[in-house]
């Protein structure tokens, strides 16, 4: 076989071997990068994000192939170590007995290293690895998985404790996603407690329903990433635990988890009694208030969100107002909810019984979709733009509408 024929043959073999993750495959490794983009690895290929074609891994991480020539990744994770910004959010890849460290898709000086040099006590030829921040684990840690053994590496002390979780499937990859830890095996995944290994709920589940976009699979109501100029919000709120939720049509997104990417879910997945979207949402005193038509649904904060007994109630019963609500927001540390109806803002004292409107002021803006109050002031959303005010009082005193600002990809994960 001459050189040209051999080259064409090898090209054809490589082309034919391009994997299709929607056909159901077992990943070698999964990790997010510092920008919240999740990479899925299989053999010499990878996928960037939750949709799109397979790409050659060495196009983005060329040293993995240039140095090792093995065409695969054993395990990978993104470091969570805010106490050491030199390594925080850096990506680690494991191949045989070596570890590679990347940042901004560039291999860092001094790598690859022996695994034992970087992570004393951690075995070679790993099956999977995943970060475990303090609060989810006792300390900032990394779970290194080999067979049924889980080697818990304490980042600060560089010590390892080994646990055996024979009840878990053998993980070929693992991922921390939206405060959950997932073991991937075959084309399925199982969520597990990173401290005890306990599995709660109905598992395994098909990865194609949650971690990629495939025909006849999915959980986000068929939602797609919109252009920022097409965004139209219904509500946005931050609860007392610091979780920020955006609502648009039948879906919601968690904005505070942007390090894991922006992901859409059906509202009924979390607040099962509320169907057909919401008109306004606000959070107060460890509870989330969802307003739909003339009904108010109050949920106890925390997962799972549980509807308070006796709800929904009417707007008149709960807030002392009537008519369509365009937006509602509550500022941290206050006991007032600001309700926008048409071109009026009505303030309701949430400590009063019964609740009544304490202030009714005209606004210099109209056709409002959503409102939000945070540490940087008040944002009033109108289509794909928003007004910014330093406080509700300045909003109430305003006579002229301020400059409109555009919603950005950094705010809500939309596209330019």
N, C-alpha and C positions, 0 to 999 in steps of 0.2 A: 504494500500500500504506500503510494507516494505521499509526500508531506501535505500537499493540498487536499488530497482525498481524505487523509487522516484527520486534518483540521476540520473539514466539512462534516466528517462522521462524528467527531467529538462534539461539534457545535450542535448537530442534530440530536445527539444523545442528551446533552445538557438542556436543550430546548424542550425535549419531550419529557424531561424529568422535573419540569417546573411544577411544584405542588399547588394544589387547589385547596385552600383551607375550608371552603364551603362544602367540599366533598367529605369532610370529616377526617382530620389528621391529628397526630400527637405531636405537640410542640416540644422542641428541645429546651427552650428557654423563653421567658417573657420578662420584659422590664420597661418601665417608663424612663424617659430622659428628664433632664432638668426643666424642660418646657411642658411636661405633662403629656408628651406624645408616647404612646406605648408601642414597643417593638416586639414582634412575635418572630421567633427563629425556628426554622426547620431545615436541617441539613445545611447546604450552602446558601439558602435563601432566607429572606425575612419579609415581613409586612410592616409598613409604617402606618400605624393607626388602625382604626377599626374597619376601614374599607380601602379598596385599592388593590392593585396587582402585586404578585410576588416579585421581589427585587433580589439581586445578588447581595449578600451581606457585605462582601468586600468593597462594594461601591460606597458604603457609608463608614465601615469600620475595616479599612483595607489591611491593617496590620494583623488582624486575626488570621488572615489567610497568608499574607506575605511571610509571617514568621513561623506559623505552625503548619501550614499546608494541609490542614485536616478537614476544612470545609464544614465545621459544625461548632456549636457552642454547647457546653455541658450545662451551664447554669449562669444566671445573671441577676443582678439586683441594683436598685438605686439606693445609695447610702443615705440614711437619715441620722445625721449627727450635727445638729445646729450649734453645739458647743465647739465644733471645729469646722469653721467655714472653708478650710483648705480641702476638705473631703466631702462636705455636705452637698447632696444632690449630684455627686459624681457617680458614674456607672461603672460597675465591676463585672467583668466577664471571666468565666472559669473554663479552662480547656485542659483536660488531663490534670497535670500537677502544677499548672501555671495560672496566674491571675493577671488580667489586663485592667488598667484603670483609665477611663476616658472622661473628658469634659468637653462639651461643645464638639463632640465627635472627633476629638483629637486625642491620640494616645499620649499619656503624660510621661515625662522624663523618668527613666529608671525602670520602666515596665516593658515586658512582663517580668514578674517576680515569681519565686516559688510560693505556693499557697501558704506553707508553714511560716514563711518569712513575714507575710502580711497578716495572716490570721493564724497565730499559733494554736495548735490543737485541733484544727479543722482538717478533715481527711481530703484526699485527692479524689479525682474521678467522681465528682458530685452529680447528683440527679437534679437538684434544684436549690435555689437560695431566694430568700425574701426578707426585706427589712421589717422590723417590728419596733415602732417608736415607744418611748416611755408613755405610760397610760394604757397602752394596749399590751405591752409587756412590762415587767417590773422596772426595767431600765431600757434605754436605747440599745437595741440588740439586732442581731441578724440570725435568722434560722437557716442553717445549712442542712439540707436533707439528702440522705443517702440510704436507699432502701426504706425500711421502716424506722430508721434511727434519725432523730432530729437533734442536731448539735446547736445549742443555743449559745451564741457568742456575745458576751457582754462587751460592748464597744469601749467603755471607759476603763475597765479592769483587764481587758484582753484575756478573760477566762472563759472556759467552755463547760457547759453542763449538757450531758447527753440524755435524751429521753427516747423511749421506744414506744411508738404509737402503731401497734400492729393492726388496729381497727381501721386506720386510714389506708386508702389505696396508695400504691407506690407512685409518688409524684414525679413526672418527667419535667415539670416546670411548676413554678409557683408565682403568685402575684398578690401584692397588697393593693386593693382597689377600693376607694371610698370607705376607708376604715375597716374593711373586711379582708381576711386572709383566705386565699383560694389555692387549692391543690388541683393541678390539671393532670388528667390521666386519660389516655385515648382522646376522643373528641369531647369528653365530658370534664366537669369540674365539681369539686366538693368544697364547700366553705367550712372552715374549722377554726376553733378557738386557738390562738397562737400560744397560750399558756398551758392549757390542759389537753389540747388536741380534740376536744369534744366537738361532735358534729350535731348541730340542731337544725331541724327542718327536713324537707324532702330532697335528699341528694342521692346520687349525682344528678346534675342537670347538663343539658347540651350547651357547650360553649358558644355554638352558633346563634343561640337565642339571646346572648348577653354581650359577647365580646367581639362580635364582628357583624357586618351587614351581609346577610345572605338571603336569597329568595326563599320565601316560605318560612323564614325564621325571623325572630325579633321580639322586642319587648317595649319599644319606645313609641308605639303607635304609628310607625312608618315615618317618623319625623326625620327631617334632613337638616343639615347645617345651613342656615339661611345667611344671605348677605346682610351686613349690618343695616343697609338702607331699607331692608324689608322687614326688620324687626318691629313687632308691635306687642307690647307687654299688656298683661291684664293685672298683674300684681307682683310685688317683690317685698320680701320681709326677711329679717334676721331674728332668730329666736334667742332665748337667754343662754343657750349653749354655744352661740356663735355660728350657727348654721344658717347660711343665706339661701333662700329659695326664690327662684324666678318662676312665674306662671305665665303661660301663653297658650290659649286654646285648651286642649285636653291634656297638655303635658306640663311637666315642671323640670327644672334643673337645679342641682346644687352648685352654687357659684363658689363656695368656700373650698371646694375640692378641686380647684383648677389645676393643682399639681398632678392630678390623675386624669386631666382632660375634662372637657365638658360633655355631660351625658344627659340625654333626655329620657324621661320616664313618664308613664301615664299617671295622672294625678290620683286615679283610683288605686294605684299600687300602694300608696302611702296613706291617703285619706279616702278609704274605700266608699264612704257614704256620699261623697261629693262627685257627681257626674256632670259632664257637659261643660267643664271649665268653671272659673270663678270670676267674680266682678272685682273683688278686693280682698286683701289678706293683711293682717297685722298680728304682731306677737306681743304678749303682755303677761307678766307674772307666771312664767313657765307654762303658758298656754298659747295656742295658735288659733286665731279667729279667722275663719274662712266665710266670706260673704258671697252668697249666690242668690240672685233675684231678691226676694224679701226675707230670706232665711239666713240665720247666723249659725254656723257649725263651730263648736269650740272643742279643740282636742288638747289633751294633756301632752306636753312636750316629751320627747323621747321616743325611741323605737321599741315596739311599734306605737304609732300614734293612736290613742284610744279616744273615741268620742265621749265627751262628758255626758253622764246620764241626764236625760231630760231634753237633750238637744237633737235637732235644731229648734231654735225659737225664732220668732219674727224679729225684724229690725226694731219694731216699736217696743217689743218686750225687752229686748236685750240692750239697745242703745238709745231708745227714746227718739228715733228718727223714722221717717217714712220716705218712700220714693227710691229711685235707682241710685246706687252708689257707684261713682266712677273710680274712686281711689280712697285708700285709708292708710295712715301710717302713724306709728307711735315712736317717740324718741326715747333713747335709753335714759333711765333715771327719772322719767316723768310718769304721771298718772293720767295723762290725757291722750285720747285718740283723736286725730285730726281727720275728719271725713270730708271728702270733696264730692259735691253733688252739683253738676252743672258748673256755674261760675261762682259758686259759694263754697267756703270752707266752714264746716260746723265742728266745734270742739265739744267733746263729751268727756266728763269726769268719770273715770273708771272706778273711783273709790265711792261714788255716790250710789245710794239706793233709794228710790229707783234712779236710773241713769237719765240725765237730761242734758240738753244742749246748753253749755255755759257761754258760748260765744258764736256768733254767726257773722262772718265778714265776707264781702264781695272780693273776688280775685281778679287780677289784671290778665289772667290767662283762662283759656277755655278748651274744651274737647280733650280733657286730661284722661290718660289711660291708667296710670299707676303713680304711686308716691312712695318715697323711701326716706327714712331719716337715720343717719349714722353719725360717726364722729366728725365727719367733714361737712355736716350740714344736711340740708334737705334737697333731694332730687325729685323733680316732678316730670314724669315722662309723657311725651306726646309723640306718638308714632315712633320713628327711629331716632328721635332727638329728646333732649331733656333740658329743663331749666334748673339752675343751681342757686340755692339760697343759703345764707349762713345759718338761718334758724327759722322755725315756724312763725315767730313774731315778725321777722323781716318779710316773709311771704305774705302775712296778713296785712302788713302796713304798706305793701307795694302798690303803686299806682300805675306803673308802666312795666310791661313784661321785659325781663332781662334778655340777654343774648341766648340763643339756643345753641346747645352743644350736641355733637353727634355721638351716638353710642359707638363704642370701639370694640374690636375683637378681644382686647385685654379685659374688658368689663364682662362680656357675656359669651365669649367663644364663637361669635359670628364671623363671617368672612368679609373682607374688604370689598 
